[in-house]
Amino acid sequence: MAILEIKHVSKFFGGLAANSDVSFAMDEGMIMGLIGPNGAGKTTCFNLLTKFLQPTRGRIVYRGEDITALAPAEVARLGVVRSFQISAVFPHLTVLENVRIALQRRRGGSFDFWRSKRVLDSLNARAYELIADVGLSDFTHVAAVELPYGRKRALEIATTLALDPEMLLLDEPTAGMGHEDIERIAALIKSVAANRTVLMVEHNLSVVANLSHRITVLTRGRILAEGDYESVSNNPDVREAYMGVGHA
């Protein structure tokens, strides 16, 4: 059974179709790359999947359950968790404090800020594990605002992992990074995907090629092509959409 199914999903803003009749499915444990030119509708698709937007038409099914009408928090509780294009961490808290806040959310209470330091310190062991998993042990007590950009994205992945997701949606995880940071984050994604399903929007095609089991190409809100990297990269319609060349 597919872990996620998108069934004829469309999203219209007025008369403009941001996504139109989009359908695809993902098997458990798959890494799928969602690619396409700027304005293709990739982030809108992410927002529909995580319910920051409601589809105009169509259905979204997760583990056999129709989640089309659920709220974002309800979808996150099912194990579908996303990152954003812009790093979303608390800038003036340390790496440890950022990860611990994410772990507090899993406790299910709303009043942890009023609990004793001893109770909150009980989360430290797991926080240290997550920090080590993303290669930030040397930055544990550094404020997030002082981190280099690539390390800040690693911290965001750590806070996302703290929610113990079954499915991870990464929105342009290597955007704005230099070569060294790209390699580090790509290796991190591969590592955390070992026991999770990952859908990522990514413009760096070498990252997509190295990580993705399957690739879906969007253009003008519609699916243009699907398949492995070799078949997609040699598709003349995809080449034309990206570079204006393809058909003889």
PAPA-541333 format. One record per residue: x, y, z of N, C-alpha, C, O, CB in turn; residue number from 1. Coordinates in steps of 0.1 Angstrom, whole numbers, plus 5000, padded with zeros to 4 digits. Glycine has a CB too. Example, Ala and Ser with C-alpha at 12.3 -4.5 7.8 and 13.67 -1.06 7.14 Angstrom:
2
R   n.xx   n.yy   n.zz   ca.xx   ca.yy   ca.zz   c.xx   c.yy   c.zz   o.xx   o.yy   o.zz   cb.xx   cb.yy   cb.zz    nr
R   5132   4943   5078    5123    4955    5078   5132   4967   5078   5142   4967   5085    5113    4955    5090     1
R   5128   4978   5071    5137    4989    5071   5129   5000   5079   5134   5011   5080    5141    4994    5057     2
END
This chain:
248
R   n.xx   n.yy   n.zz   ca.xx   ca.yy   ca.zz   c.xx   c.yy   c.zz   o.xx   o.yy   o.zz   cb.xx   cb.yy   cb.zz    nr
R   5008   4988   5000    5000    5000    5000   5009   5012   5000   5019   5013   5007    4990    5000    5012     1
R   5005   5022   4992    5012    5035    4992   5010   5042   5005   4999   5042   5011    5007    5044    4980     2
R   5021   5048   5010    5019    5056    5022   5012   5069   5020   5005   5074   5029    5033    5059    5029     3
R   5014   5075   5008    5007    5088    5004   5002   5087   4990   5009   5083   4981    5017    5100    5006     4
R   4990   5091   4988    4984    5092    4975   4977   5106   4973   4969   5110   4981    4973    5081    4973     5
R   4981   5112   4962    4975    5125    4958   4966   5122   4946   4971   5117   4936    4986    5135    4954     6
R   4953   5124   4947    4944    5120    4937   4937   5132   4931   4928   5138   4936    4933    5111    4944     7
R   4941   5135   4919    4935    5146    4910   4933   5159   4918   4922   5165   4918    4921    5141    4905     8
R   4944   5163   4925    4943    5175    4933   4945   5188   4925   4955   5189   4917    4954    5174    4945     9
R   4937   5197   4927    4938    5211    4920   4936   5222   4931   4929   5220   4940    4927    5212    4909    10
R   4943   5233   4928    4942    5244    4937   4941   5257   4928   4950   5260   4921    4954    5245    4947    11
R   4930   5264   4929    4928    5276    4922   4928   5288   4931   4922   5288   4942    4915    5275    4914    12
R   4935   5299   4927    4934    5312    4933   4927   5321   4923   4933   5326   4914    4949    5317    4937    13
R   4914   5323   4926    4907    5330    4916   4906   5322   4903   4902   5310   4904    4913    5344    4912    14
R   4910   5327   4892    4910    5319    4879   4923   5313   4876   4925   5306   4866    4906    5328    4868    15
R   4933   5314   4885    4947    5309    4883   4948   5295   4890   4945   5294   4902    4957    5319    4889    16
R   4953   5286   4882    4955    5272    4887   4969   5271   4891   4978   5270   4883    4952    5261    4876    17
R   4972   5270   4905    4985    5268    4910   4989   5253   4909   5000   5250   4906    4986    5273    4925    18
R   4979   5245   4911    4981    5230    4908   4968   5226   4901   4957   5230   4904    4983    5222    4921    19
R   4970   5217   4891    4958    5213    4883   4959   5198   4880   4968   5193   4873    4958    5220    4869    20
R   4950   5190   4886    4948    5176    4884   4961   5168   4887   4966   5160   4879    4944    5173    4870    21
R   4967   5171   4898    4980    5165    4902   4977   5152   4909   4969   5151   4918    4988    5174    4911    22
R   4983   5141   4904    4981    5128    4910   4995   5121   4911   5002   5120   4901    4971    5119    4902    23
R   4998   5115   4922    5010    5107    4923   5009   5099   4936   5001   5102   4945    5024    5115    4923    24
R   5017   5088   4938    5017    5080    4950   5031   5078   4954   5040   5077   4946    5009    5067    4947    25
R   5033   5076   4967    5047    5073    4972   5046   5060   4981   5037   5059   4989    5052    5085    4981    26
R   5055   5051   4979    5057    5039    4987   5064   5043   5000   5072   5052   5000    5064    5028    4979    27
R   5062   5035   5010    5069    5037    5023   5084   5035   5021   5088   5026   5014    5064    5028    5033    28
R   5092   5044   5026    5107    5043    5025   5113   5049   5013   5125   5049   5011    5111    5029    5026    29
R   5104   5055   5005    5109    5062    4992   5114   5076   4995   5109   5083   5004    5098    5062    4982    30
R   5124   5080   4987    5127    5094    4986   5123   5099   4973   5128   5094   4962    5143    5097    4989    31
R   5114   5108   4972    5109    5114    4960   5113   5128   4958   5111   5136   4968    5094    5112    4959    32
R   5118   5132   4947    5121    5146    4944   5110   5152   4936   5106   5147   4926    5135    5147    4936    33
R   5106   5164   4940    5095    5171    4933   5102   5184   4927   5106   5193   4935    5083    5176    4943    34
R   5104   5184   4914    5112    5194    4908   5104   5201   4897   5093   5197   4894    5125    5188    4902    35
R   5109   5212   4892    5103    5220    4882   5108   5234   4882   5114   5239   4892    5088    5220    4883    36
R   5105   5242   4871    5110    5256    4870   5103   5264   4881   5093   5260   4887    5107    5261    4857    37
R   5108   5276   4883    5102    5285    4892   5087   5288   4888   5084   5289   4876    5109    5299    4893    38
R   5078   5288   4898    5064    5290    4895   5057   5278   4890   5045   5279   4885    5063    5301    4885    39
R   5063   5266   4892    5057    5254    4887   5046   5249   4896   5038   5240   4892    5067    5243    4885    40
R   5045   5253   4908    5035    5249    4918   5040   5239   4928   5032   5233   4935    5024    5243    4910    41
R   5053   5238   4930    5059    5229    4939   5056   5232   4954   5051   5223   4961    5074    5228    4938    42
R   5058   5244   4958    5055    5248    4972   5040   5248   4975   5036   5244   4986    5061    5262    4975    43
R   5032   5251   4965    5017    5250    4967   5014   5236   4969   5005   5233   4978    5010    5256    4954    44
R   5020   5227   4962    5017    5212    4964   5021   5208   4978   5013   5201   4985    5025    5204    4954    45
R   5032   5213   4983    5036    5210    4997   5026   5216   5007   5022   5209   5016    5050    5217    5000    46
R   5021   5228   5004    5011    5234    5013   4998   5227   5013   4991   5226   5024    5009    5249    5009    47
R   4995   5221   5002    4983    5212    5001   4984   5199   5009   4975   5195   5016    4979    5209    4987    48
R   4996   5193   5008    4999    5181    5015   4999   5182   5030   4994   5173   5037    5012    5175    5010    49
R   5004   5194   5035    5005    5196    5049   4994   5204   5054   4993   5208   5066    5018    5202    5052    50
R   4984   5207   5046    4971    5214    5049   4972   5228   5053   4963   5233   5060    4964    5206    5060    51
R   4983   5235   5049    4983    5249    5050   4974   5256   5040   4970   5267   5041    4998    5255    5049    52
R   4971   5248   5030    4961    5252    5020   4951   5240   5018   4955   5229   5020    4967    5256    5006    53
R   4939   5243   5015    4929    5233    5012   4927   5232   4997   4926   5242   4990    4915    5236    5019    54
R   4927   5220   4991    4926    5218    4977   4912   5223   4972   4902   5222   4979    4928    5204    4973    55
R   4911   5228   4960    4899    5232    4954   4891   5219   4950   4879   5218   4952    4901    5241    4942    56
R   4899   5210   4945    4893    5197    4941   4903   5186   4944   4915   5188   4946    4890    5196    4926    57
R   4899   5173   4945    4907    5162    4947   4909   5157   4961   4903   5163   4970    4921    5166    4942    58
R   4916   5146   4963    4917    5140    4976   4932   5137   4980   4940   5135   4971    4909    5127    4977    59
R   4935   5138   4993    4949    5134    4998   4947   5123   5008   4939   5124   5017    4956    5146    5004    60
R   4954   5112   5005    4952    5100    5014   4965   5096   5020   4975   5095   5013    4946    5088    5005    61
R   4965   5094   5033    4978    5090    5040   4975   5077   5048   4966   5077   5056    4983    5102    5050    62
R   4983   5067   5044    4981    5054    5051   4966   5049   5050   4961   5044   5059    4985    5054    5065    63
R   4960   5052   5038    4946    5047    5036   4936   5056   5042   4924   5054   5040    4945    5034    5042    64
R   4940   5067   5049    4930    5076    5055   4929   5089   5047   4940   5095   5044    4934    5079    5070    65
R   4917   5093   5044    4915    5106    5037   4918   5117   5047   4911   5119   5056    4901    5106    5031    66
R   4929   5125   5044    4932    5136    5052   4929   5149   5046   4934   5160   5051    4947    5135    5056    67
R   4922   5149   5035    4919    5162    5028   4914   5173   5036   4918   5185   5034    4910    5159    5016    68
R   4905   5170   5046    4899    5180    5054   4905   5183   5067   4901   5192   5075    4884    5176    5056    69
R   4917   5176   5070    4923    5178    5083   4930   5192   5084   4934   5198   5073    4933    5167    5086    70
R   4933   5196   5096    4940    5208    5098   4955   5205   5099   4959   5193   5101    4936    5215    5112    71
R   4964   5215   5097    4979    5212    5097   4983   5205   5110   4991   5195   5109    4986    5225    5096    72
R   4979   5208   5121    4983    5202    5134   4979   5187   5134   4986   5179   5139    4978    5209    5146    73
R   4967   5184   5129    4962    5171    5128   4971   5162   5119   4974   5151   5122    4947    5170    5124    74
R   4975   5168   5108    4983    5160    5099   4997   5158   5105   5003   5147   5103    4985    5168    5085    75
R   5002   5168   5112    5015    5166    5118   5015   5155   5129   5024   5148   5130    5020    5180    5125    76
R   5003   5154   5136    5002    5144    5146   5002   5130   5140   5005   5120   5147    4990    5146    5155    77
R   4998   5129   5128    4998    5116    5121   5012   5112   5117   5014   5100   5113    4989    5117    5108    78
R   5021   5121   5117    5035    5118    5114   5040   5125   5101   5051   5121   5096    5037    5104    5113    79
R   5032   5134   5095    5037    5141    5083   5042   5155   5087   5034   5163   5091    5025    5142    5073    80
R   5055   5157   5086    5061    5169    5092   5069   5175   5081   5076   5168   5073    5069    5166    5104    81
R   5069   5188   5080    5076    5195    5069   5086   5206   5075   5085   5210   5086    5066    5202    5060    82
R   5096   5209   5066    5104    5220    5068   5100   5231   5058   5092   5229   5050    5120    5217    5066    83
R   5106   5243   5060    5102    5254    5051   5114   5260   5044   5126   5257   5047    5096    5265    5059    84
R   5112   5268   5033    5123    5274    5025   5131   5283   5034   5143   5283   5033    5117    5281    5013    85
R   5125   5290   5043    5132    5299    5052   5133   5292   5065   5124   5287   5071    5124    5313    5054    86
R   5146   5292   5070    5149    5285    5082   5140   5290   5094   5138   5302   5096    5163    5287    5086    87
R   5133   5280   5100    5123    5283    5111   5128   5278   5124   5123   5268   5129    5110    5277    5107    88
R   5137   5286   5130    5142    5282    5143   5142   5295   5152   5140   5306   5147    5157    5277    5143    89
R   5143   5293   5165    5143    5305    5174   5157   5310   5174   5166   5304   5180    5138    5301    5188    90
R   5160   5322   5169    5173    5327    5166   5181   5329   5179   5194   5328   5179    5173    5339    5158    91
R   5175   5333   5190    5182    5337    5202   5182   5326   5212   5187   5329   5224    5177    5350    5208    92
R   5178   5315   5209    5179    5303    5218   5191   5294   5212   5194   5295   5201    5166    5295    5218    93
R   5196   5286   5221    5207    5278    5217   5202   5266   5209   5190   5264   5208    5215    5273    5229    94
R   5212   5259   5203    5208    5247    5195   5201   5237   5205   5190   5232   5201    5221    5240    5190    95
R   5206   5235   5217    5199    5226    5226   5185   5231   5230   5176   5223   5230    5208    5225    5239    96
R   5184   5243   5232    5170    5249    5236   5161   5247   5224   5149   5244   5227    5171    5263    5240    97
R   5165   5250   5212    5156    5248    5200   5151   5234   5199   5139   5231   5197    5163    5252    5187    98
R   5160   5224   5200    5156    5210    5199   5148   5206   5211   5138   5198   5209    5169    5201    5198    99
R   5151   5211   5222    5143    5207    5234   5128   5212   5233   5119   5206   5237    5149    5212    5247   100
R   5127   5224   5227    5113    5229    5225   5105   5220   5216   5093   5217   5219    5114    5244    5219   101
R   5112   5215   5206    5105    5206    5197   5101   5193   5204   5090   5187   5202    5113    5203    5184   102
R   5110   5188   5213    5107    5176    5221   5096   5179   5231   5088   5169   5233    5119    5172    5228   103
R   5095   5191   5236    5084    5194    5245   5070   5192   5238   5060   5188   5244    5085    5208    5250   104
R   5070   5195   5225    5057    5194    5218   5052   5180   5218   5040   5177   5218    5059    5199    5203   105
R   5061   5170   5218    5057    5156    5218   5051   5152   5231   5045   5141   5232    5069    5147    5215   106
R   5054   5159   5242    5048    5156    5255   5033   5157   5255   5027   5151   5264    5055    5164    5266   107
R   5028   5166   5246    5014    5167    5245   5008   5177   5254   4995   5179   5254    5007    5154    5248   108
R   5016   5184   5263    5010    5194    5272   5013   5208   5267   5021   5210   5258    5017    5192    5285   109
R   5006   5218   5272    5007    5232    5268   5014   5240   5279   5016   5252   5277    4994    5237    5265   110
R   5018   5234   5290    5023    5242    5301   5037   5238   5305   5041   5241   5317    5014    5240    5313   111
R   5045   5233   5296    5059    5229    5299   5067   5241   5303   5077   5239   5310    5065    5221    5288   112
R   5064   5253   5298    5072    5265    5301   5071   5268   5316   5080   5275   5321    5067    5276    5292   113
R   5061   5263   5323    5059    5266    5337   5064   5254   5345   5063   5255   5358    5044    5269    5340   114
R   5069   5244   5339    5074    5232    5347   5088   5235   5353   5095   5244   5348    5073    5219    5339   115
R   5092   5227   5362    5105    5228    5368   5116   5225   5358   5114   5218   5348    5107    5219    5380   116
R   5128   5231   5360    5139    5229    5351   5143   5214   5351   5147   5209   5341    5151    5237    5356   117
R   5141   5207   5362    5144    5193    5363   5135   5185   5353   5141   5176   5347    5141    5187    5377   118
R   5123   5188   5352    5114    5181    5342   5119   5184   5328   5119   5174   5320    5099    5186    5344   119
R   5122   5196   5325    5127    5199    5311   5140   5193   5308   5143   5189   5297    5128    5215    5310   120
R   5149   5192   5319    5162    5186    5317   5161   5171   5313   5170   5165   5308    5171    5188    5329   121
R   5150   5165   5316    5148    5151    5313   5147   5149   5298   5149   5137   5293    5135    5146    5319   122
R   5146   5159   5290    5145    5158    5276   5159   5160   5270   5161   5157   5258    5136    5169    5270   123
R   5169   5163   5278    5182    5166    5273   5189   5154   5266   5195   5156   5255    5191    5171    5284   124
R   5187   5142   5271    5194    5130    5265   5190   5128   5251   5198   5126   5242    5191    5118    5274   125
R   5177   5129   5248    5172    5127    5235   5176   5139   5226   5180   5138   5214    5157    5126    5234   126
R   5177   5151   5232    5181    5163    5224   5195   5162   5220   5199   5165   5209    5179    5176    5233   127
R   5204   5157   5229    5218    5155    5225   5220   5145   5214   5228   5147   5205    5226    5151    5238   128
R   5211   5134   5214    5212    5124    5204   5208   5131   5190   5215   5128   5180    5202    5113    5207   129
R   5198   5138   5190    5194    5145    5177   5204   5155   5172   5207   5156   5160    5180    5152    5179   130
R   5210   5162   5182    5220    5172    5178   5232   5165   5172   5238   5170   5162    5224    5180    5190   131
R   5236   5153   5178    5247    5146    5172   5243   5140   5159   5252   5140   5150    5251    5134    5182   132
R   5231   5136   5157    5227    5130    5144   5228   5139   5133   5231   5135   5121    5212    5125    5145   133
R   5226   5152   5135    5227    5162    5124   5241   5169   5124   5243   5179   5117    5216    5173    5126   134
R   5250   5164   5132    5264    5170    5132   5266   5183   5139   5275   5191   5135    5268    5171    5118   135
R   5258   5186   5149    5259    5199    5156   5264   5198   5170   5262   5207   5178    5245    5205    5156   136
R   5270   5187   5174    5275    5185    5188   5284   5196   5192   5283   5201   5204    5282    5172    5190   137
R   5292   5201   5183    5301    5212    5187   5294   5226   5188   5300   5235   5193    5312    5213    5176   138
R   5282   5226   5185    5274    5239    5185   5263   5238   5195   5254   5247   5195    5268    5242    5171   139
R   5263   5228   5204    5251    5226    5213   5247   5238   5221   5235   5241   5222    5255    5215    5223   140
R   5256   5246   5226    5253    5257    5234   5255   5271   5227   5256   5281   5233    5261    5257    5247   141
R   5255   5270   5213    5256    5282    5205   5242   5287   5201   5233   5279   5198    5265    5280    5192   142
R   5240   5300   5202    5227    5306    5198   5225   5303   5183   5234   5304   5175    5226    5321    5201   143
R   5213   5300   5179    5210    5297    5165   5214   5309   5155   5218   5306   5144    5195    5294    5163   144
R   5212   5321   5160    5215    5333    5152   5230   5333   5148   5234   5339   5138    5211    5345    5159   145
R   5239   5326   5156    5253    5327    5153   5258   5315   5144   5270   5315   5141    5261    5326    5167   146
R   5249   5306   5141    5253    5295    5132   5254   5299   5118   5247   5307   5113    5242    5284    5134   147
R   5264   5293   5111    5264    5295    5096   5251   5289   5090   5244   5281   5096    5277    5287    5090   148
R   5248   5294   5078    5235    5291    5072   5233   5276   5071   5222   5271   5075    5234    5297    5058   149
R   5243   5269   5066    5241    5254    5065   5238   5247   5078   5231   5238   5078    5253    5248    5058   150
R   5245   5251   5088    5243    5246    5102   5229   5249   5107   5223   5241   5114    5254    5250    5111   151
R   5224   5261   5103    5211    5265    5108   5200   5256   5101   5191   5252   5108    5208    5279    5104   152
R   5203   5252   5088    5193    5243    5082   5194   5229   5088   5184   5222   5090    5196    5242    5067   153
R   5206   5225   5092    5207    5212    5100   5200   5212   5113   5193   5202   5117    5222    5209    5102   154
R   5200   5224   5120    5193    5225    5132   5178   5224   5129   5170   5218   5137    5196    5239    5139   155
R   5173   5230   5119    5159    5229    5115   5155   5214   5113   5144   5210   5117    5155    5237    5103   156
R   5164   5207   5106    5161    5193    5104   5160   5185   5118   5152   5176   5120    5172    5186    5095   157
R   5169   5189   5127    5169    5183    5140   5156   5185   5147   5150   5176   5153    5181    5188    5149   158
R   5151   5198   5147    5138    5201    5153   5127   5194   5147   5117   5190   5153    5136    5216    5153   159
R   5128   5192   5133    5118    5184    5126   5118   5169   5131   5107   5163   5133    5119    5185    5111   160
R   5130   5164   5132    5131    5150    5136   5127   5148   5150   5122   5137   5154    5146    5145    5135   161
R   5127   5158   5158    5123    5157    5172   5108   5154   5173   5103   5149   5183    5126    5170    5180   162
R   5100   5157   5163    5086    5154    5162   5084   5139   5158   5072   5135   5157    5079    5163    5153   163
R   5095   5132   5156    5094    5117    5152   5085   5115   5140   5076   5107   5141    5089    5109    5164   164
R   5088   5121   5129    5079    5120    5117   5081   5106   5111   5092   5100   5111    5082    5131    5107   165
R   5070   5101   5105    5070    5090    5096   5074   5094   5082   5080   5087   5074    5057    5082    5096   166
R   5068   5106   5078    5071    5111    5065   5076   5126   5067   5070   5134   5074    5058    5111    5057   167
R   5087   5129   5060    5093    5141    5061   5093   5149   5047   5096   5143   5037    5108    5140    5065   168
R   5087   5161   5048    5087    5169    5036   5097   5181   5037   5096   5189   5046    5072    5175    5034   169
R   5106   5181   5028    5117    5191    5029   5116   5201   5017   5116   5197   5005    5131    5184    5028   170
R   5114   5214   5020    5112    5224    5010   5125   5231   5008   5129   5240   5015    5101    5234    5015   171
R   5132   5227   4996    5144    5233    4992   5155   5233   5004   5160   5243   5008    5142    5248    4988   172
R   5158   5221   5008    5167    5220    5020   5181   5225   5017   5188   5229   5027    5168    5206    5024   173
R   5186   5226   5005    5200    5231    5002   5200   5245   4996   5210   5250   4991    5207    5222    4993   174
R   5189   5252   4996    5188    5265    4989   5198   5275   4996   5198   5276   5008    5174    5271    4990   175
R   5205   5282   4988    5214    5293    4993   5227   5288   4999   5234   5296   5005    5207    5301    5002   176
R   5230   5275   4997    5242    5269    5004   5254   5268   4994   5252   5267   4982    5239    5256    5009   177
R   5266   5269   5000    5278    5266    4992   5280   5251   4991   5272   5243   4997    5290    5272    4999   178
R   5290   5247   4983    5292    5233    4980   5294   5224   4992   5288   5213   4993    5304    5232    4970   179
R   5302   5229   5002    5305    5221    5013   5292   5218   5021   5290   5207   5026    5315    5227    5022   180
R   5284   5229   5023    5271    5227    5031   5262   5218   5023   5254   5210   5029    5265    5241    5033   181
R   5261   5219   5010    5252    5211    5002   5256   5196   5004   5247   5188   5006    5253    5214    4987   182
R   5268   5193   5004    5272    5179    5006   5269   5174   5020   5264   5163   5021    5288    5177    5003   183
R   5270   5183   5030    5267    5179    5043   5252   5176   5045   5248   5166   5051    5272    5190    5053   184
R   5244   5185   5040    5229    5184    5041   5224   5172   5033   5215   5165   5038    5222    5197    5037   185
R   5230   5170   5021    5226    5158    5013   5229   5145   5020   5220   5136   5021    5233    5159    4999   186
R   5240   5145   5027    5244    5133    5034   5235   5131   5046   5231   5120   5050    5258    5133    5039   187
R   5231   5142   5052    5222    5142    5064   5208   5137   5059   5202   5128   5066    5220    5156    5070   188
R   5203   5142   5048    5190    5137    5043   5190   5122   5040   5181   5115   5044    5186    5145    5030   189
R   5201   5117   5034    5202    5103    5031   5202   5095   5044   5196   5084   5045    5215    5100    5024   190
R   5208   5100   5055    5209    5093    5067   5195   5093   5074   5191   5082   5079    5219    5100    5077   191
R   5188   5104   5075    5175    5104    5082   5165   5097   5074   5154   5094   5080    5171    5119    5085   192
R   5167   5095   5061    5157    5088    5053   5158   5073   5054   5150   5066   5048    5159    5092    5038   193
R   5167   5068   5062    5169    5054    5063   5157   5046   5068   5155   5035   5064    5181    5051    5072   194
R   5149   5053   5077    5137    5046    5082   5125   5055   5081   5116   5054   5088    5139    5042    5096   195
R   5125   5064   5071    5114    5073    5068   5111   5075   5054   5120   5071   5045    5117    5087    5075   196
R   5100   5080   5050    5096    5084    5037   5099   5099   5035   5095   5107   5044    5081    5080    5033   197
R   5105   5103   5024    5109    5117    5022   5104   5122   5009   5106   5116   4999    5124    5119    5024   198
R   5098   5134   5009    5094    5141    4997   5101   5154   4998   5099   5162   5008    5078    5143    4996   199
R   5109   5158   4988    5116    5170    4988   5115   5178   4976   5115   5173   4965    5131    5168    4991   200
R   5113   5191   4977    5114    5201    4967   5128   5206   4966   5133   5210   4977    5104    5213    4968   201
R   5135   5205   4955    5149    5208    4954   5153   5213   4940   5149   5207   4930    5158    5196    4959   202
R   5160   5224   4940    5164    5230    4927   5178   5224   4923   5181   5224   4911    5165    5245    4927   203
R   5186   5219   4932    5199    5214    4929   5197   5200   4923   5194   5190   4931    5208    5214    4941   204
R   5199   5199   4910    5196    5186    4903   5206   5175   4907   5202   5163   4906    5195    5188    4889   205
R   5218   5179   4911    5227    5168    4915   5223   5162   4928   5225   5150   4930    5242    5174    4916   206
R   5217   5170   4937    5212    5164    4949   5200   5155   4946   5199   5144   4952    5208    5176    4959   207
R   5191   5160   4938    5180    5152    4934   5184   5139   4928   5179   5128   4931    5171    5159    4924   208
R   5194   5139   4919    5199    5127    4912   5205   5117   4922   5203   5105   4920    5209    5131    4901   209
R   5212   5122   4932    5219    5113    4941   5210   5107   4951   5213   5097   4957    5230    5121    4948   210
R   5199   5114   4955    5191    5110    4966   5178   5103   4962   5173   5094   4969    5188    5121    4975   211
R   5172   5107   4951    5158    5103    4948   5157   5090   4942   5164   5086   4932    5152    5114    4939   212
R   5147   5082   4947    5144    5069    4940   5134   5072   4928   5134   5065   4918    5137    5060    4950   213
R   5127   5083   4929    5117    5087    4919   5116   5102   4919   5118   5108   4929    5103    5080    4922   214
R   5113   5107   4907    5112    5122    4905   5099   5125   4898   5095   5118   4888    5125    5127    4897   215
R   5093   5135   4903    5081    5140    4897   5084   5155   4893   5088   5163   4901    5068    5139    4906   216
R   5081   5158   4880    5084    5171    4874   5071   5178   4873   5061   5174   4866    5091    5170    4861   217
R   5070   5190   4879    5058    5199    4877   5062   5211   4868   5073   5216   4868    5053    5204    4891   218
R   5053   5215   4860    5054    5227    4853   5040   5233   4851   5031   5226   4847    5061    5225    4839   219
R   5039   5246   4853    5026    5253    4852   5015   5246   4860   5003   5245   4856    5022    5254    4838   220
R   5019   5240   4871    5009    5234    4880   5005   5220   4877   4997   5214   4884    4997    5242    4880   221
R   5010   5214   4866    5007    5201    4862   5019   5192   4862   5030   5196   4861    5001    5201    4848   222
R   5017   5179   4863    5028    5169    4862   5032   5168   4848   5024   5165   4839    5023    5155    4868   223
R   5044   5170   4845    5050    5169    4832   5056   5155   4829   5055   5150   4818    5060    5180    4829   224
R   5063   5150   4839    5070    5137    4838   5072   5131   4851   5073   5138   4861    5083    5139    4830   225
R   5074   5117   4851    5077    5110    4863   5087   5099   4860   5086   5094   4849    5065    5105    4870   226
R   5095   5095   4869    5104    5084    4867   5117   5085   4874   5118   5094   4883    5107    5082    4852   227
R   5127   5077   4871    5140    5079    4877   5147   5090   4871   5143   5096   4861    5149    5066    4876   228
R   5159   5094   4876    5166    5106    4871   5170   5105   4857   5169   5115   4849    5178    5109    4880   229
R   5175   5093   4853    5179    5092    4839   5168   5094   4829   5170   5101   4819    5185    5078    4837   230
R   5157   5088   4832    5145    5089    4822   5140   5103   4822   5136   5109   4812    5134    5079    4825   231
R   5139   5110   4834    5134    5123    4835   5143   5133   4828   5139   5142   4821    5131    5127    4849   232
R   5156   5132   4831    5166    5142    4826   5167   5141   4811   5171   5150   4804    5179    5140    4832   233
R   5164   5129   4805    5165    5128    4790   5151   5130   4783   5150   5129   4771    5169    5114    4787   234
R   5141   5134   4791    5128    5136    4785   5128   5150   4778   5132   5160   4785    5117    5136    4796   235
R   5125   5151   4765    5126    5163    4758   5117   5174   4763   5120   5186   4763    5123    5161    4743   236
R   5105   5170   4769    5096    5180    4774   5102   5186   4787   5100   5198   4790    5083    5173    4778   237
R   5109   5178   4795    5115    5183    4807   5127   5193   4803   5128   5203   4809    5120    5172    4816   238
R   5135   5189   4794    5146    5197    4789   5141   5210   4784   5147   5221   4786    5154    5190    4779   239
R   5130   5210   4777    5124    5223    4772   5119   5231   4783   5121   5244   4783    5113    5220    4762   240
R   5112   5225   4793    5107    5233    4804   5118   5240   4812   5116   5251   4817    5099    5224    4813   241
R   5129   5233   4814    5140    5239    4821   5149   5248   4814   5153   5259   4818    5149    5227    4827   242
R   5152   5244   4801    5162    5252    4794   5158   5257   4780   5165   5264   4773    5174    5243    4791   243
R   5145   5255   4777    5140    5260    4764   5145   5251   4752   5144   5256   4741    5144    5274    4762   244
R   5151   5240   4755    5155    5231    4744   5150   5217   4747   5147   5213   4758    5171    5231    4742   245
R   5149   5209   4736    5145    5195    4738   5140   5189   4726   5145   5178   4722    5134    5195    4749   246
R   5130   5195   4720    5124    5189    4708   5132   5194   4695   5136   5206   4694    5110    5193    4706   247
R   5135   5185   4686    5142    5189    4674   5133   5197   4665   5137   5201   4654    5148    5177    4667   248
END
